[in-house]
Amino acid sequence: MTPPKKIKVSATKKAPVAKKAAPAAKKAVPAPAPKSNKISSIFSDEDSLEFESPPAKKAPAPKKAAAMKKAAPKTTSIFSDDDSGSDFEMSPPAAVKKTAAAAKPKKAPAAAKVTKPKADPKPKTAAKPRAKPLTPLDNVMDKLSSPAAPAKGGPSSDEGSDDDDGSFGGTPPAKPPPKKSGTQKSGSETYQKLTQLEHILKRPDTYIGSIEYSERLMWSFDSDSQSMVYRNVRFVPGLYKIFDEILVNAADNKIRDPDMDSLKVSIDKEKNEIVVYNNGRGIPIEMHEKENMYIPELIFGNLLTSSNYDDDEKKVTGGRNGYGAKLCNIYSTEFIVETADKNTKQKYKQVWNSNMSKVGKPKITSNASGQQYTRITFKPDLRLFGMTELDDDLIGIMKRRVYDLAGSVKNIKVYLNDNRLMIRNFKQYMEMYVTALSANTAIKEEEDIIKKSESDDESGFESDAKESKVAVPKGPKPVIVHEVVNDRWEIGFAVSDGNFNQVSFVNSIATSSGGTHVNYVCDQLVNKITEVVKKKSKSSAIKPQQIRNNMFLFVNCLIENPAFTSQTKEQLTTRPSAFGSKCVPSDAFLKKVVNSSIIDSLLDIATANADKALKKTDGSKRNRITGLVKLDDANKAGTREGHKCTLILTEGDSAKALAVAGLSVVGRDYYGVYPLRGKLLNVREASHDQIMKNAEIQAIKQIMGLQHKKNYSNTRDLRYGHLMIFTDQDHDGSHIKGLLINFLESTFPGLLDIPGFLIEFITPIVKVTITKGKKVTTIPFYTMPEYESWKETEGSKCTWKHKYYKGLGTSTPAEGREYFKQLDKHLKQFHALEEGDKELIDLAFSKKKADERKEWLRLFKPGTYLDPTLPKVPISDFINKELILFSMADNIRSIPSVIDGLKPGQRKVLFSCFKRNLKSSIKVAQLAGYVSEVSAYHHGEASLVQTIVSMAQDFVGSNNLNLLLPKGIFGTRATGGKDASAPRYIYTELNPLTRKVFHVDDEPILSYMTEEEKRIEPDWYMPVIPMVLVNGADGIGTGWSTSIPNYNPMDIVDNIRRMMKGGEMLKPMDPWYRGWHGTIEKVGTDKYKVSGTIRQTNDTTVEITELPIRMWTVTMKEFLLAGMAGTEKQRPWIKDMTEQHKMDIKFVVVLSEEEMAKALSEGLLNKFRLTSSISMNNMVAFDANGRIKKYETVEDILKDFYFVRLDYYQRRKDHLAGVFTDHLEKLAAQARFVKMIIDNKLKVSNRKRVELVLELKKLKFPPIAKKKKYGPLDDEEDLEEAAKKAEEEDDGVVGDVDVSAYDYLLGMPIWSLTRERFQRLERERDAKEEELNTLLKKTAKDLWDADLNDFEKSWTDFQTSYKTQRPA
């Protein structure tokens, strides 16, 4: 793989001056974060990219290669976490001899010619030796001594050194004894004991890493462009490590001394000299009581000396093992320590030479000014690293490391070669990397374009790209999400280039290989991103690693007593539980992350993953399909003539039986049949897992031979060349057709562009038999709107019978064969996709188009239907004229009318109860059957039963006014009504209050629907008050949903009266639920806060006496029990809980005093989750004209209802006045008729009917004619008899008068022709006249007010009864 180009990014030139650090905290705890947005910790980002990829393996020089091959295996430090090394090398004698010869030094202790171990090719972790038995510490480390001050052993008390503050000083290691002559070594020669200094020089990779040149892809700082670059760097890791040890020591001093504000680094290539200075607290200049030497000398000139050995003390510094600074000393020709101690008023300087073998005497001078600083100057021993000078690559990564400190250490001025770095906070530091990565991505894209146009010169182009430096592209900066989580954690996020990138620091140590701290933060982000991706696209299948590969993560943290994989400290191994702090990104941070471009990238990846998985279930063109028992396969399917075959997909098994009956007409060679089980899956919103597990979709792919995402231009590669849809001619059948079109368009591009591929088989939904004289005609109708239109026109002029075909199962096999004989009449081709069709399919089935779909449905015009005579059906017409009917029907089923507050199912139940005059109890199961019979209910019985049960429920949170009475267990507040008994065990009847709401006098003026030629429920009832507000409403339809809260009927009555008076302001109404005792508080124009009730009864006990509305008892119980048992994320905090419910809620909860204090601090309502909210921004209902309407306020609903209801009161008055007038006229005529007979003024006996009619007309008796019966007949009526009867009635006409118009007189019984009857008729006439006069004096408002008075009285009685009998 060719390394990417060298990228450079200019550092920020201007930045605000860093503020002075806060006073030192106890035990070296970092200063608290300032209130500003600046970084509040010294932490760096997640992890550096410098060791992201394995280094290119360097070919060793010819002379060195042999030595490297023969070199002894590497030894691992006993301080490494995975140390398994041993000094007892059990090698064959001959091999030992060669190794010893190759490694033998000429002089002691010079280590320049010691055989160098082979460079570790894996940069991210320390080299792992072969597994060997561990050796005792005493056998590995020699006893140390110093000529100036003999080391006595014991803990160091130094506080000024950073990482490792012990040194191994003294005389150079002794020469090994001379070898004996001979071909085989003795035991003494085979087993050797090295001093610790010898071991460090002989096995450097154990302590500082490889001392061979290594090439790695990593970040570096380019001095020419003053920018970061990401390129291949050739350097010696060991030399880089000793520099880093001194740098980390300086950064650690900021932890010990928060007042430290300067850190200066100087790198002099010419002098081979590096200086690291900090102005923090100096090293104590005093003699160590136990070791008898100055503390600076103890720290820097003696191994295993440190201030970090107390593991009981929680420190967040980088040092740990006592090696760091001493290793730098050992690998330097000169090492100088200078420090100033303010406490002793002294300055200290000491020089070591020759790899720490020569120790100069300390020089102590006066520090009268009280300065504080530590300056380390060292000259690396380049010959030990196979170098002659500090090369540019090494200096580049050293400078980058200085920039690391500028970004990761808080409130400090960092200088490099006397120039202050303008990176002053972690966010600016992150920008350097992200901008560089963005530039690299742009370069790669440019390279791809060039490669395509210059493919002949690809190799030369790549060579140039490897070394080129590219300026940052112009344009907006990449998005960086940054957050200071707390005083120990600072994190950042950006979108990467497709590979996981991380830059991270632990206590200012650059963890180039990441570690547990990076995983800790990364996992949280991955979980959140996964959650969002799944919400945005259920079809997305994404793996955590794929999410990581799109992340550039920055982590800067302080970890207590950190542990690493090795002394090189490239990877943190400390468990998150031992971090000493937590990093939980805020919701704001996570929101910014998921709003970045990473989601779009991941959705693309997820789609590709899903497509790959779905291809595994592709079909193929084969002769036979096994495993699908219900498939009646065409004989020619899968053969050369497969493109001529048609697969008939039927809606269920019964429809398949009808299709199979038709196969007897067309044959089985070219027609196959397969039944669908229910509706097809909406693949546009389904996950790939759902699609793969969907039996119908997989069956269609196998039967047809379809291949996922293949672009089809013809059907010759398929088993079937045509697909026929054979469904019921109702709304659900239309939906199945739409779902199949959606499946084909979204999954198999090009398939719907093939003319004639998709076909539908239409069957009649209604057949009408017409009789005109003796002629009988049958007319089929394929859509309900078409049938309704005919019924209102031609159907009103003749007598006819009908048959409703609810499903294909209604047709007989004979009718099925008849259909297939007339295929040209029943087959309809779908037109190939036209412009705009794909957008319409997406509109109908995509959740992302919810708002557009609302508008589409809102513009629907009732009466729209698809013309069944079209030879080809345009997909746009199918969606706009047929599929839309399903969506509207779904909304009508799910969303109530603003007038009566009922959905169709509830309205059918109420209609049936009124029809039956249900005043006595009936089983719910029986009532469901009766409703289905008299109201043409076409859906499942279980759904109808649930509707009846919900209308009778009266527990808190259900109905304010239950229209039916519950006689049995209809559900309780414990589970929200889910605990209702089976319908065969419970009874119900009409609530007496229901008739006070739905007045019987309104029924004659309602508009009733008809179905299957039976009069069923009205379009809507007309209640006295708006029931949509009394009982509220919830529902989810297609494109629309609704949520309307409950309100107090008395508040509604009050406002109706205010509106009737006119001019008065409406009284604000708040949601109200009968029997609920919590509080409802308005917190916005369209939102309410709902709170339960809780009180503290003593120091450790609280009582919960009310829950938020519609929080059921079992929900609270589960919450309290979880508090007692504890969860993975929360320890137990409740000691005990008891339930003491009676008619109301009562939980008694016992806490500890500590938890009670926390609960009071947080607020009892919040602690126990006793708050919820009610939103007013989704109050949707059908208005009086049948259109979907969204209401902004409850007052708008009330006003819409008010004006319609007032108009209907006027209609009621007019209707009643007409009825009373007709009745009065009839009573008056009957009274006069009887009077004339008993006074012998009119003779009716022994006279012809025609003569009597003419005389009655002459005497001005009003005719009251009967209406002739045209239109549909009942099932039991004979069509011929009805036609004959109609003809006879036509003969009974005298002039222009219908003889039957006087039946109300001539049909009176003989016993009615008496004086007593006459007197009674006169009384009835007078009473009716008075009733009419009284009615005419009243206005519509008077009628409404009277009904409201009646309702108020009944409501009061109902409330009184409820309080004594209501359920808990």
Disulfide bonds with the S-S distance in Angstrom:
none
